[in-house]
Amino acid sequence: MGKTLVTYFSASGVTKKLAETIAETQKWDIKEIEPAVPYSDADLNWTDSHSRSTVEMRDKDSRPEMKQPIDVSGYDTIFVGFPIWWGVAPHVVNTFLESQDFSGKTIVPFATSGGSGMGHTADELQKSAPGAHVRNGRVMSARESGKAVAQWIDGLNLQFI
């Protein structure tokens, strides 16, 4: 499988907890996808049609700037975590994927959600990482046990990719 990195975007800390569980159970490196401008509670109010997150998600070309780049050149497999927003990954995740060449790398999405599934998230992420092999992802709870996470990862059969 080669060297693996866990990356994540977490606006409220929920996805961060899951990413840490994944990284800790596998002893993998972990890096946060941080927007240049952090999201406030008002920015995350999905019921407000003028909130930052709503405006960004309505615009498929929106690419919020990252605080700093994450170098993936030394990794073969990158787990990418995020909350599901409007049925897909927040656009800052696309910013991350479009920031470098993921050709030949395997991307494994994972997400947290208040009720949505992954939908077509893998297809949307593939557009931002041409040449990468984007696996179908999984929505999990931030309270997922290390054992459950390890079983999920074992079931991915990543060594055969």
C-alpha positions in Angstrom: 0.0 0.0 0.0 2.9 2.4 0.5 2.9 5.4 2.8 -0.5 6.8 3.8 -1.6 10.2 4.9 -4.9 11.2 6.6 -6.1 14.6 5.7 -9.3 16.3 6.9 -11.4 19.4 6.9 -13.4 19.9 10.0 -15.4 23.1 10.5 -16.7 22.2 14.0 -14.3 19.5 15.2 -16.5 16.5 14.5 -14.6 15.2 11.4 -11.3 16.0 13.2 -12.1 13.4 15.9 -12.8 10.7 13.3 -9.7 11.6 11.3 -7.6 11.3 14.5 -9.1 7.9 15.2 -8.2 6.7 11.7 -4.7 8.1 12.0 -4.1 6.7 15.5 -5.4 3.2 14.8 -3.2 2.9 11.8 -0.2 5.0 13.0 -0.4 7.2 9.9 0.5 10.8 9.4 -2.3 13.3 9.7 -2.7 16.9 8.3 -5.6 19.3 8.5 -7.0 21.0 5.4 -7.4 24.5 6.9 -9.3 27.3 5.0 -7.4 30.6 5.0 -10.4 32.2 6.7 -11.9 29.9 9.4 -15.6 29.4 9.3 -17.6 31.1 12.0 -20.9 29.7 13.4 -22.8 32.3 11.2 -20.8 31.1 8.2 -22.0 27.5 8.8 -25.7 28.4 9.2 -27.1 26.3 6.4 -30.6 27.7 6.9 -29.3 31.2 6.0 -29.3 31.6 2.2 -26.6 34.3 2.6 -24.3 32.4 4.9 -20.7 31.8 3.6 -21.1 28.0 3.4 -24.4 28.3 1.5 -23.0 30.8 -1.0 -19.9 28.7 -1.6 -21.8 25.5 -2.0 -24.2 27.0 -4.5 -21.3 28.0 -6.7 -19.7 24.7 -8.0 -16.6 26.7 -9.0 -16.0 28.2 -5.6 -12.6 27.3 -4.2 -11.9 28.7 -0.8 -8.2 29.4 -0.3 -6.3 27.1 2.0 -4.2 28.5 4.9 -1.2 26.4 3.8 -0.6 23.7 1.3 -0.3 20.0 2.3 2.5 18.2 0.5 1.3 14.7 -0.6 4.3 13.9 -2.8 5.6 11.2 -0.4 2.3 9.4 0.0 0.7 6.7 -2.2 -2.7 6.7 -0.4 -4.5 9.7 1.0 -7.6 9.5 3.2 -9.6 12.7 2.8 -12.2 13.5 5.5 -14.8 16.1 5.6 -18.4 16.9 6.7 -21.0 16.4 4.0 -22.3 19.8 2.9 -25.2 19.9 0.5 -24.6 16.2 -0.5 -20.9 16.6 -1.3 -17.5 17.6 0.2 -17.1 21.3 1.1 -15.3 23.1 -1.7 -12.1 23.7 0.3 -11.5 19.9 -0.2 -11.6 20.5 -3.9 -9.1 23.3 -3.4 -6.8 20.8 -1.6 -7.2 18.2 -4.4 -6.6 20.7 -7.1 -3.5 22.1 -5.4 -1.2 19.3 -6.6 -0.8 16.3 -8.7 -2.5 13.2 -7.4 -1.9 11.1 -10.5 -1.4 7.4 -9.5 -2.4 8.0 -5.9 -5.3 6.4 -4.2 -7.8 8.7 -2.5 -10.1 7.3 0.1 -12.9 9.7 1.2 -14.5 9.5 4.6 -17.2 11.8 6.0 -19.3 12.8 8.9 -22.9 13.8 8.4 -26.0 14.8 10.2 -28.0 12.5 8.0 -26.8 12.6 4.4 -24.9 9.7 2.7 -21.9 10.1 0.4 -24.1 10.4 -2.7 -21.9 11.2 -5.7 -19.1 12.6 -3.6 -16.4 10.3 -5.1 -17.4 11.4 -8.7 -17.1 15.0 -7.7 -13.7 14.5 -6.0 -12.4 12.6 -9.0 -13.0 15.7 -11.2 -10.6 17.6 -8.8 -8.0 14.9 -8.8 -7.6 13.6 -12.4 -5.3 10.7 -12.6 -6.0 9.6 -9.1 -8.0 6.5 -8.1 -10.8 7.8 -5.9 -12.5 5.1 -4.0 -16.1 5.1 -2.8 -16.1 6.6 0.6 -18.0 6.0 3.8 -19.9 8.2 6.2 -19.1 7.4 9.8 -19.7 8.7 13.3 -17.1 10.8 15.0 -17.5 8.3 17.9 -16.6 5.4 15.7 -14.4 2.9 17.6 -10.8 2.2 16.7 -11.9 -1.4 16.1 -14.7 -0.4 13.7 -12.3 1.9 11.8 -9.6 -0.8 11.5 -12.2 -3.3 10.2 -13.4 -0.7 7.6 -9.8 0.0 6.5 -9.0 -3.8 6.3 -12.1 -4.3 4.1 -10.8 -1.7 1.6 -8.1 -4.2 0.4 -5.8 -1.2 -0.3 -2.8 -3.5 -0.7 -4.3 -4.7 -4.0 -4.6 -1.3 -5.6 
